[in-house]
């Protein structure tokens, strides 16, 4: 990066300036009428809609209600990605044959955008919880797998040799050597996965029939309620930011803990 | 018991033809409970010799065996002490020592006793629950030695174990190892580039030539140690002052210098 490093306070100030400029541009474009009102609502209207939706339902639920449904699906999708991705990645990092079998197919599949799975997700797993969870899983799975794999594959060779000369079997080598060695890499992967999973949310909820922020936005789009769509976008952005902050804190905590212990 | 045998061992890295030949016709026999040090210039393949006994590398030609059995894979009968310790950073001292014992399927109480003995032997009792990064280099290497000794291996393989330690710690560890060898004699293959260390520790010192490494000379230290009674001196510096020690050291130095000289160094 260019320029002198900033103190946290200065950084925050510049950040606020950025937000102010963005809002200013938005106000200018919408209030002046350069962009017709039906295309871009004003920040005031959007904020009012946001506040209304906090308590009064739209498309069957309030904004917090929709967010709750979304978060639940999201949690299932990301957890599923972690539960499958971490062990599979570690196994691929240890067993060359598995690596050779899985890597080519995985390298092709991971370039398919999660939203491309929408038709099949609906067909295979339905529009209840299954279909959307699969789409979020499709977004969250690749980084977890890749990072667990790399973490295991690039463990310091001396440690593997030490484990082998101590007569350590495969199971113990994976659980007691590869896994702890890969923790930093796995954490980084989980953070990327959490972000991509959340980004897949609207796509995942294209197919749901009951609730969710994505569902709310699709319903609002049908009736050209731009303020409701924007409210959904803002909510997704804020919650995504919150998830990232929480995971960063978790990662930092883990690092500190390992700093003391490892 | 444990004996190590190299028979006409070659090692080529890379393709069999056109690769780099690092070892050429190595023949060496290490008898049960004998301490043999290999010295040689950097890159002569001395560590590769040890890695073949450990089972980390296979010979390109010839046979490496322990107790007459060809070596196929690494195993706890051939414990290794690495130069960079190779302790598991997320395990405590106790857990590091315990892993090999658990792999052997020893009961919990049996393991506790063995670990207690190993900790005592290496003066690590007060650090049993510390993590490696909380220990000094010398302490970490004590843990690595304890981890190897506790397995009761047939042979002990030490790959420049004191090379990463500062000079004072190194001397303490050398004395420690001599003490250990008295209490609990083992077949040891010890790799080093420090001539004094080799003469102080070993029964025999094998001198290797430059790459491709050959064993050019084997010097018997043990008979002189016994006839000159080096063991009556507890301190390393007293032994190193003895005329017989200096004489042997100089002999090995000359032999090594010829090797370097061959390349104009």
Interface residues (C-beta under 8 A of the other chain):
Chain A: X156 X158 X159 X161 X162 X163 X164 X165 X166 X167 X168 X169 X172 X176 X177 X180 X181 X258 X261 X262
Chain B: X54 X55 X56 X73 X74 X75 X76 X78 X79 X80 X82 X84 X86 X87 X88 X89 X90 X91 X99 X100 X102 X103 X104 X131 X133 X147 X151
